[in-house]
Amino acid sequence: MLEFDASQIQAVQALNELSFVERVRLELLRDQPELGAQPDLAQRMLRALRVAQQWGVDDKLMGEFIRLEAAAPGFHEQPAVKAWITRPGRSASQRFADYLCLVRWRGRAQGANKE
């Protein structure tokens, strides 16, 4: 049986993160090619992934978290967003899911007002 030391495990985790971010980035570019004009997109998405991990966002919401970073650069750096998601009482995943619902609702409302 193979045994890995801490640095090897860390290297594998970093590779998995990069691979995940790249898959999500390619999906986004397929659906929204205009995002390809952002040269720092992959780096921003990777930073957002690490923030989400640090905050305790569940794996099942990681894709949504980094997609939102692509659409709204630096959203997670806003003090109100950070305070809400990291606030005690509910999990970061629950709070992020609530935030995502609010963002989508506002997007639909703004879209309806334009028509």
N, C-alpha and C positions, 0 to 999 in steps of 0.2 A: 504494500500500500504506500502511495506517495504521501509524503509529509512536506508541508510548506512552512517556511519561517515567516515571521511577521512582515518582512519587506516583500516577500513574494505574494502573500495574500493581499497586501496593499496594492501591489502592481496589478494583480488580477481585478481587484475592485475598480481601480482607476480605468482599466481597459473596458470593463463592463459599463461604466458610466459614460465614457466616450462613445462607445458603440450605441448605447441607448439614445444619447443626445443626437448622434448622427442619423439614426433611424427616424426620430421625430422630426429633425430638421429637413430631411429629404421628403417626408410626407407633407410638411408645411410648404416646401418649395413646389411640390407637385400641385398642390391646391391653390397656393398663393405665390406665383413666381416673382412677384414684385419684391418679396422679402429677400430675394437673392442679391439685391442691391446693398444689403447691409453686411459689410465685410466682417463685422465682429459678432455676427449672429450666433455662431457656434460657441464662442467664448462666453457670451452673455447667457446663453442657455445652460451651459455647464456651471457657471457661477450660480444661477438660479436653482439648479438641481441641488447643488451643495447647500444652499440656504434652506431649501425645503427639507433636506435630510436633517440639517442641524435643528430646525424647528420641530421636527417629528411628524412631518406630513407623510401619510401612508404611501407605499409604493404605487397603489392603484391610482393615486391622484398626481403622481410625479409628472406624467405626460401633460396633464392639464396645466400644471404649474409652469412648466417650461414653455408650453405653447403660449400661455398668457404673457410670459416674458418677451416672446417674439413679437406679439401684438402691441404690448405696452411696456417698452423698455424701462427697466428699473422699478416696476410697480412695487416690488417687494422691499424696496429701499425707502418707500414713503413711511414716515413715522406712524401715521394712523393705521396703515396696513400691518406693519410689524406689530404694533401694540395690540391690534385686534386678534391677529392669528396666534400670537404668543400669550395672550391673556389667559390666566388660570380659570379653571371652571369647566372647560370643554377641551377636547383634543384639538391640536392644530389642524388635523384633517377635517374635523367637523366645522371648524371656523373657516377654513379655506373653502370648503364646499359651499358654505353660506355666502362667502364673499364672491365666489364664482357665479352663484345664482343671481346675486345682485348685479354683477357686471353684465351678465347675459340679459337680464331684465332691462337694464338701462340701455343696452345696445338695441334691443327690440323696440323700446319706447322711442329712442331717438330715430330709428329707422321709420317708425310709423309717423313721426312728426314731419319727416321730410317728404312724405307722399302727399 
